[in-house]
Each structure stands twice: as structure tokens, then as C-alpha cells.
Amino acid sequence: MKKKIYLFFVFLFVFAIIPVLSQVHVNPSKGLVLSNDHVRFEFEPEGMGLSAMVDMETNYNHIQNVDGKHLLWEVAFGVGRQIYTITNN
């Protein structure tokens, strides 16, 4: 019985407590950069709009500069010719 309780607590620690403690906290006022060997994503502060998507091999940014803030997401609802959009900004 003691072995089962011990294994339960080891399982709980490994699969529940460690992942919670190792989470990265993001401060939206500072923005965010996610990258690996292939691509780098840069998110703007305040709104987290995607401002850069850089191919690490060619160093080409696939996101164009815009006036104002970049969007993180946009949803468009359409009926006939009427289109209503909602964004994160």
C-alpha cells in the first residue's frame, strides 16, 4: 500500500506540479519573441500583434510594416456583400 501511495505522489509531482512550476510568464507590456532554428515570431507590446515572422535561413521578414498596430487575429463575418470584421485591436 505504501508503494502505491509513493508512486501516486511521484506521478503527481512529475505530471502536475513540475509543469505548473516551469511555465513561462509573459508580460504583455514587454512583447514576446518566440524562435527556433527555422523561424522567429515577434509580438508587439500591448495587444500582442504579430509584427515579425522571420525566416532564420534567409533572414526575410514575411510581415510587412503597417501604420498603427499589427493584428494578432481577425474574424470576418459575411452575409452576401456585407462583411463585418472584429480584431484584437
N, C-alpha and C positions, 0 to 999 in steps of 0.2 A: 504494500500500500504506500509506504514511504517513497518507493522508487517512482510510482505513478505520480504522486504529488510533486516530487522533484522534477520529473520530466515535463509536467504541466507548466511549472514555473519557468523552466528553461525555454520551453516553446513560447510562452507568453512574453518573456523577455526578448527573445530573438525576433519574433514576428510582430510584436505590438509595441514594445517600449523603445527599442533601438530605432526603428523607422521614424517614430514621432520625435525623438531627440535629435535625429540627424537631418531634419527638414531645414531647408534654407529659407530664411525670412527675407522677403523682398520689400524694400521701401520704395513705393511708387513715386515719391518726390525726387528720387535719385535716378530713376530709369532702370534699365536692365539690359545686360548683354548676355546672350546665350551663344556658345560657339563649340565647334568640334573641328576635326581635321578638314571638313568639307565646306562648311558654311558658318557664317556669323550673323545672328539676328540682333539688331539693336532696337530697343523700345524707348520711346521718349518719356521723360518725366511727366507726371500729371496727365493721365489719360492712357498711358502705355501704348500709344500708336506705334506701329511698325515703321521705323524711319530708315532702316538699312537691312538689306539681305545680301550679304557679300559672299561671292564665290571665292573660297580661300585659294583655289588654284590660280585663278586669273585676276583676283582682287577686284572684280567687277561688281558694282552695287546695282542690283536689279530694281531698287526702289528709287523713283525719281523724286527730286526736291519739289515741295509744294509750298504755296503760301498758306501760312497757318499751321495747324497740327495735322499730323498723319493720322489715318484711321487704324484702329485695331480690328474693328469689324463693322459691317454694314449689312442691314437686312432690307430687302426691297419687296414690297407687296404690290402686286399689279392686278388690275381688272380692266380688260380692254386696253385702252391707251393711257389710262390713269395709273401712275406709279407713285407710291408713297414710300420714302426711304427713312430708316432710322439708323443712326450711327452711335458710336461710343462717345463722340464729342458733343 
